Amino acid sequence: AKGKERQWLKHQATGELDDAKIIDGLTGEKTIYKRRGELEPQLGSPQEKPKRLRLVVDVSGSMYRFNGVDGRLERSMEAVCMVMEAFENYEEKFKVMA
């Protein structure tokens, strides 16, 4: 949901020589290289795309058959409705697929 950005990843064991780490290389440091890569977004950065939430519900024939005994299909429907209603005002943060 958060965008990744290509940046220089420093302190790498392979890649291009980092000019700022030349002295560290002379002293025996192994991580003196840098590479281009996708840097993970910082914690707390704003969300760009909605997170996708998928609900998987059992609606098989056995659920229908035993619904008269213990009401399992009705309870499942109520639970799904409750979850869908909970995400009602959060369309910009979550995309719910049932």
matplotlib code that plots the C-alpha trace (Angstrom):
import matplotlib.pyplot as plt

x = [0.0, 3.0, 5.1, 8.7, 11.3, 14.5, 17.4, 21.1, 21.3, 24.5, 26.6, 26.4, 29.0, 28.8, 28.0, 29.7, 32.4, 31.0, 33.3, 32.4, 33.7, 37.1, 39.0, 36.8, 37.8, 41.5, 40.9, 39.3, 35.6, 33.6, 30.5, 31.9, 29.7, 26.4, 23.7, 20.5, 17.5, 14.0, 14.1, 11.3, 9.2, 9.7, 7.4, 4.5, 4.7, 1.3, -0.4, -0.7, -2.9, -5.6, -4.7, -6.5, -8.5, -10.1, -12.8, -13.1, -16.4, -17.6, -21.0, -21.0, -23.9, -23.0, -23.3, -26.8, -27.8, -26.7, -28.0, -31.3, -29.5, -27.1, -27.6, -24.0, -24.8, -26.7, -23.9, -21.4, -23.6, -23.9, -20.1, -19.4, -21.9, -20.3, -16.8, -18.1, -19.9, -16.7, -14.8, -17.6, -15.9, -12.3, -12.5, -9.3, -7.4, -8.9, -10.4, -12.6, -13.2, -15.7]
y = [0.0, 2.3, 3.3, 2.2, 4.5, 3.7, 5.1, 4.3, 1.5, 2.1, -0.3, -3.1, -5.9, -5.7, -2.9, 0.4, 1.8, 4.4, 7.4, 8.3, 4.9, 4.8, 5.3, 2.5, 0.2, 0.8, -0.2, -3.5, -2.7, -5.1, -3.0, -0.1, -0.4, 1.1, -0.1, 1.2, -0.4, 0.0, 1.4, 0.4, 3.4, 4.9, 3.9, 6.3, 7.5, 8.1, 5.2, 5.8, 2.9, 1.0, -2.3, -5.2, -7.4, -10.6, -12.4, -16.1, -17.6, -21.2, -21.3, -24.9, -27.3, -28.6, -25.1, -24.9, -28.4, -27.9, -24.3, -25.6, -27.5, -24.8, -21.7, -21.7, -20.1, -17.3, -16.7, -16.6, -14.1, -11.9, -12.0, -11.0, -8.2, -7.0, -7.0, -5.2, -2.5, -2.0, -1.0, 1.2, 4.6, 3.5, 3.1, 5.1, 2.8, -0.7, -2.3, -5.2, -8.1, -10.8]
z = [0.0, 0.4, -2.5, -2.8, -4.2, -6.0, -4.0, -3.2, -0.7, 1.2, 3.4, 0.8, 0.3, -3.5, -6.0, -6.8, -4.6, -2.2, -2.3, 1.3, 2.5, 0.9, 4.2, 5.8, 3.0, 3.8, 7.4, 6.3, 6.3, 4.0, 3.4, 1.4, -1.7, -2.7, -5.1, -6.6, -5.2, -3.8, -0.3, 2.1, 3.1, 6.6, 9.4, 9.6, 6.0, 4.4, 2.6, -1.2, -2.2, -0.3, 1.3, -0.2, 2.2, 0.9, 2.8, 2.2, 3.5, 3.3, 1.6, 0.7, 0.7, 4.1, 5.5, 4.1, 5.2, 8.8, 9.1, 10.4, 13.2, 14.6, 12.3, 11.1, 7.7, 9.3, 11.8, 8.9, 7.0, 10.1, 10.6, 7.0, 7.2, 10.4, 8.9, 5.7, 7.9, 10.0, 6.8, 5.5, 6.0, 5.2, 1.4, 1.0, 3.3, 2.6, -0.4, 0.8, -1.6, -0.7]

ax = plt.figure().add_subplot(projection="3d")
ax.plot(x, y, z, "-o")
ax.set_aspect("equal")
plt.show()
